[in-house]
Amino acid sequence: MKHLASLSLLTFFAALTITTAAQPKLWNGKQCTVVLTYDDALEVHLDNAIPSLDSMGFKGTFYLSAAFPGFKNRVEDWRKAARHGHELANHSLFHPCASDAPGRDWVSADYDLSHYSVRRMTDEIRVNNMVLNLLDGKTKRTFAYPCGDMTATGTSYVEAIKGDFVAARGTKSEIITNIKDIDLFNVSSYVVSNHTGEALINLVKDTMKQKGLIVFMFHGVGGGHNINVDLKAHQQLLHYLKQNEKSIQITTFIDVVEEIARYNGRK
């Protein structure tokens, strides 16, 4: 009996060890994760953001609309960015937004999402995927909802695109801590608009305290868009991340959502 009890105890601890080893460590064992995303295929991303990221050894996620001048005029530069490990992600072909939301007087009638069918929206998104595939050869991709709008003529198109993407970035500004219940097709992101370097760093410090995830959403970097961050503030953030790289995971959006899926046992 004594022998059997010892054997049972050993079996229990062996099973516990295997279970513990099989559970992946969140954030690859670091204190938190920071993801740097950039919207709208702006030339300042190629001229300002990417050189800064490369100098630190960081990889960014760039949400591209192939019809925008900053994409069409710099196709080879985007291809080069992909070769250097930056994520080329989908922001739809024409970036349509709903004109019936507050402050949307600027929306063109031709690309008014409040008059799009779901079919038109998904077709344009898939064409954009084809264009990006020609640049980086990848078939797994993430999406960001233009203007954060998730409906076409009032009908959600989210379910219609789930087969085309690994995950999608939303626009709710918050530090993500609900990793177990996260909706991978509406991942929160923190909109950066004229934040100081200190303010951005404080957001990262809060993320570290909460052992969470923050996805920064940049547009202009030193100009190029009315939603902008000063070059100095952007650089201050990157320097802080570099100085604390042992505690902070800095990665792409696609890599972190795949990490979350593995951690939650979804794949």
N, C-alpha and C positions, 0 to 999 in steps of 0.2 A: 504493500500500500504506500509506504514511504517513497518507494522508487517511482510509483505511478504519479504521486502528487508532485514530485520533483520534475518529472517529465512533462506534466501538464503545465506547470509553472514556466518551464523553459519554452514550451510551445507558445504560451501566451505572450511572453516577452519577445519571442522571435517574430510573431505576427504583428505585434505593436511596432517593432523596429521597421518591418517592411512597409507598414501603413504610413509611418512617419516619413520614411525615405521617399515614398511615392508621392506625397503631397509637395508640390513645388513651392518654393519660397516666393512670396509676393514681392514684386519689385526687384526680383533677382537678388533678394537679401539686403537691399538697401532701404533707407528710411522712407523714401517717397519717390515718386516719378514726376518728371516735368516733360511735357511735350510742347514743342514749338511749331505752330502751324501758321501759314501765310496764305492769304486769300487773294484771288483775282488775277493771277499771272501778271504781276506788275514788273516793269523793268527794274525798279529799285530792289526787287528781291534778288535779281541776278547781279546787280551792280553793288548793292550794299549788304543785304542779308546773307547771301550765300558765302561771299568772301569772309565775313565775320564768323559764320558758323564753321567754315573750313579751317580757319585759323585756330579754332578751339578743338577741332576734331569732333564736332557735333553734327548730327544729321537732322534736317528739318523736314516738315511735311508741307508740300505746296499744292494748294487747291486751285486747279487750273481750268479755265474756260477757253477752249481752243479758238473761239471766234474773237477773242480779245486781242488788240494790237500787241500787247506785251508778250503774247504767246506766238502769234503769227510772225512777228518781226524777229523773234529770237529762238526759233525752233531748235537750232543746233546747240544753243546754250542750255536749253532745258534738257536736251539729250545728254549733254555733258554733266549736268547736275545729277541726272539719274545714274550715270556711270560712277559718280563719286558717292553714291549711296543715299542721296536724298530721295524722299518719297514723292512721286508724282501722283497726285490724287485728283478725283473728279469733282468739279464744281458746276457741272452741267455745261452744255455747249454754248448757250447764249446768256446764262445767268438771269433767267426770268424771275421777276418778283411780283407780288400781288399789289396792285395799285390801290386797293381798298383798305390797306392798313394805314395807320396814322403816319404822316410825314413822307408819303410816297408819291408826291407830285412829280418827281423826276422819272418815274417808271414810264418807259416807252409803250405805246399802244400795241406795237408789234410783239413785244415780249412781256405782256401783262399776264402773269400767272393766274390771275383771277378769271381769265377767259381761256386758259389752256384746258385741253382735255388731259386726262391721265395718260392716254396713249401718246399724245404729242410730247408730253414731258418725258416719259420713259424712253421714247424713241430718240429724243435729243440727248438724253443722258447716255444711252448706249452708243450713239455715234461718238460722243466724247471719249468713251472708254476705248473705242477702236483707234482713235487718234493717239491716245496715250500709249496704247499697246505698240504702235509703230515706233514710238520713241524708246520704250524701255523693255519691250518684249514680255511684260508681266500680265498675268491674267487675274491675280488677286489684287483687289483695290479697295480703297475706302472713298466715301462720299461726304460732301458737306452741303447741306441744304442752302441754296442761295437765299440770302436775307433771313435765313432761319425758317422759311415758309415750307410747310410739309404737305400742303394741299394744292390741288389744281381745280379751279372752279369749285372750291369748297369740299372736294373729295380727296381724302388722303391718298398719296401715291407711295407711301412707305412700304406697304406689303408688296407692291408691284416691283420694287427694286431690290428686295432682300436677296433674291437669287443672283444678283449682279455684284454684290459687295460683301465684304467681310464685316463692315460696320459703317456707321454714319455719325458725323459730328453735328451736334445741335448748337444752340446759342445761349443756353441758360448759363449765366456766370456764377460758378460755384466751384469750390474744392470738392472733389469726389471722394467720398469715404464709404459709400454703400456698395462696395465691390461685389458682394454676393447677389445684390438685386439690380445691378446696373443694366440699363437698357442699351444694348450695343448699337441700336439704331436711333439713339437720341442721346449721345454722350455729351455731357455739359462741356462748355468751353468758356474761357474768360476773355471777353472782348477787351482789347487794349486800345485805349483812345486817350492820347496825351498823358499817359501815366509817366511819372518820374521813375528814374532808375530805382530810387529808394522804395517807392510804392510797389514796384514789380518784385523787388527782393523780399519785401515784407510778406507778399503773397506766397512766395516760395517758403519762407520761414514758417508761415502758418500751415502750409502743406506738410512740411517736415514734422511739425508738432502733432498733426492729425494722422500722420502716416498714410497720407492719401495720394491723390493724383490731381494735378492741375494741367489743363490743356490751354495754352495761351493761343488766342486768335489775333494775329497781326494783319494789318492791311498795309498802309504806307509805312515805310521804314526810312526815315529821313526825307519824307515827301512822297509824292506819287499818288496820294489819296487823301480825301478829307478826314478819314479815320486814320490817324497817324501816331507814330511814336518817334521821338527824337533819336537820332543816331547815337548820341551819348548815352541815353537811357537804355537803349537796346544793348549797347556794348557793356554797360555796367551790369546788366542782368547776366549776360553771357560770362563775364569775368567772375561774378559770384558763383555761378553754376560750376565753372571750372575749378574754382578754389575749393568747392565742396563736393567734388565729383565722387569722393569715396562714400558719401552719405546719400547722394542724389543720383537716381538713374535718369539720364537724359536720352530720350529715344524718339522714334517716329510713332505716329498715330497707329499705323497698321501693326507695328511690333507690340505696342502696349495692349491693343484690344485683343490680339492673339494670345498674349500672356494672360490677360484676364479670363479669356475663354478657357485656357488650359487650367488655370487656378480653380475655376468654378466647375471644372469637369465637363465642359460643353463640347470639347473636341480632344 
